[in-house]
Amino acid sequence: MSTASYALRDNLTMLRRNLLHARRYPSLTLNLLLTPVILLLLFVYVFGNVMSAGITGGHADRSEYVAYLVPGILFLTAAMTSLGTAVAVATDMTEGIMARFRTMAISRASVLIGHVIGSVIQTMMALVLVLGIGLAIGFRPDASPVEWLAAAGLMALVSLALTWLAVGIGLISPNAEGASNIGTPLVMLPFLSSAFVPVDAMPGWFRWFAEYQPFSPFIETLRGLLLGSGIGTKNAVLALAWGLGLTVLGYLWSKARFNREPRQ
Amino acid sequence: MTTNEHEHELAIAATGLRKAYGDKTVLDGIDIRVPAGTIFSLLGPNGAGKTTAVNILSTLISADGGEARIAGHDLTAEAQQVRAAIGVTGQFSAVDGLITGEENMLLMADLHHLSKQRGRQVTAELLERFDLTEAAKKPASTYSGGMKRRLDIAMTLVGSPRIIFLDEPTTGLDPRSRHTMWQIIRELVSGGTTVFLTTQYLEEADQLADRIAVLNGGRLVAEGTAEELKRLVPGGHVRLRFTDPVAYEQAATALRETTRDDEALTLQIPSGGSQRELRAILDWLDAAGIEAEEMSVHTPDLDDVFFALTGNPVTATDKTDKTGKETVR
């Protein structure tokens, strides 16, 4: 077999290892899923009328707020599961088996690629689950098959970007707690975006940040795709640029950190 | 790649290996030559640089200076070929605790690109050989220290490495597990494998190694067979143990060339243990009217070499400083 096919096999082996971990210990991912699901239910059923009145500027209708909220919650879910990735990578790096991997004649990148592909698969599964809950409580997208496909592509790209960033965070963290702390700002970003309220409703000095940070363009683009509201070229371009840019950045960062010599 | 006859016989050939972290020098230029098919032991106290040496030779970290060929391949230029030839069992168990012992083995088989069938076969054989068949389906995190260590070595053997690095393979094991591990290591070498072993146990090096190098403070202070090293320390000593502090004090002041251990009330007198020397000591004790509780003769062992070399680096034959004995074990 050639080097490339060996590398492919190593990637698959590491992916299998990662999925095996996830299957044996699903509690971490499930715990992280709890936050977005609770927030979804809380904001729809408890704050729904007020939020909807605030956004539409008059009548209170929580079903309208479901439509507004679900796309934001989906990306919050992606951010939360990536925090799980950061913790998993940090934990893995403290394990003795990492030294073994580093002294074996395997594709070195496969250690990280296994984590990334495994995490993206888990994130996509989590997104399907949360979307299912959204549908169950009255989310009614009117997307065409092509729009659905584009939405899935966008979510996959964002998952990939967040996962590579999370891998980098996991690699610079000394342990699981550290990864969880360093990853917190990433999880806070969706709250400072248009996930819960439109950026127009935010104070002027803050609006600029909320508008251009990655999550607002992600969310606005997904809203446009699923609900037929206007996306706007600006949001689509920003979403793609952030998605691709963060993926490349996260990949290069993680690679550099992983190739750095382990300290003893 | 040019491999001459000489290099071919050496599984490990390293010269001038250096490593420093900041201004702390961990390895200060060490040379290591290990003939293929032998056990080489790097012996030294904690912090001597043993693990650093293993980490460098197993491509985990890079040296600041010096060069090495492992199985005929250059350590830095051909790292991947070196990795294909070696197996490493580090000080901290390199097993995946989240998955079962069997899954750990199959993971190794996959990473060595064995076929599915061959992977299963090798896994079953090694689990059987290391007495892990019963625990095969349990998560590795639930294994005892000895079982983890055995699984660790079994995983290292999946790829049939020609050279195996074992970093303190018996540290923290109970005596029975330690003897099992020794047996495993002996079997490895009988199959033609080269073993590079680090240990802080002199007995272990004595039991297993064809050649021993003593590492202290990042330098090799001695190298040779166990016998050669023992010859570095001429003569043994006679030990006198007292129960009466007064007698002890008297003897200690009168006998000039002794090493005192005030807590145990024992004196060590350099002596080859010959009849004449023993009689001289006895005569002297009788003449002085001093009675020792116990008298014993010690011929030099690796302990003596070790402390002569590492405890008191000024002169290798100076045996007056043996107070650091217990702190090393």
HADDOCK unambig.tbl for C-alpha pairs under 7 A between the chains (distance, minus, plus):
assign (segid A and resid 10 and name CA) (segid B and resid 111 and name CA) 6.07 0.50 0.50
assign (segid A and resid 13 and name CA) (segid B and resid 110 and name CA) 6.48 0.50 0.50
assign (segid A and resid 21 and name CA) (segid B and resid 98 and name CA) 6.49 0.50 0.50
assign (segid A and resid 96 and name CA) (segid B and resid 92 and name CA) 5.75 0.50 0.50
assign (segid A and resid 96 and name CA) (segid B and resid 93 and name CA) 5.53 0.50 0.50
assign (segid A and resid 96 and name CA) (segid B and resid 94 and name CA) 4.02 0.50 0.50
assign (segid A and resid 96 and name CA) (segid B and resid 95 and name CA) 6.41 0.50 0.50
assign (segid A and resid 97 and name CA) (segid B and resid 94 and name CA) 3.90 0.50 0.50
assign (segid A and resid 97 and name CA) (segid B and resid 95 and name CA) 5.11 0.50 0.50
assign (segid A and resid 97 and name CA) (segid B and resid 96 and name CA) 5.94 0.50 0.50
assign (segid A and resid 99 and name CA) (segid B and resid 60 and name CA) 6.98 0.50 0.50
assign (segid A and resid 100 and name CA) (segid B and resid 88 and name CA) 6.67 0.50 0.50
assign (segid A and resid 100 and name CA) (segid B and resid 94 and name CA) 6.05 0.50 0.50
assign (segid A and resid 102 and name CA) (segid B and resid 60 and name CA) 6.23 0.50 0.50
assign (segid A and resid 103 and name CA) (segid B and resid 58 and name CA) 6.21 0.50 0.50
assign (segid A and resid 103 and name CA) (segid B and resid 59 and name CA) 6.08 0.50 0.50
assign (segid A and resid 103 and name CA) (segid B and resid 60 and name CA) 5.86 0.50 0.50
assign (segid A and resid 103 and name CA) (segid B and resid 83 and name CA) 5.67 0.50 0.50
assign (segid A and resid 104 and name CA) (segid B and resid 83 and name CA) 5.12 0.50 0.50
assign (segid A and resid 104 and name CA) (segid B and resid 84 and name CA) 6.50 0.50 0.50
assign (segid A and resid 105 and name CA) (segid B and resid 80 and name CA) 5.36 0.50 0.50
assign (segid A and resid 105 and name CA) (segid B and resid 83 and name CA) 4.95 0.50 0.50
assign (segid A and resid 105 and name CA) (segid B and resid 84 and name CA) 5.03 0.50 0.50
assign (segid A and resid 106 and name CA) (segid B and resid 111 and name CA) 6.56 0.50 0.50
assign (segid A and resid 261 and name CA) (segid B and resid 61 and name CA) 5.89 0.50 0.50
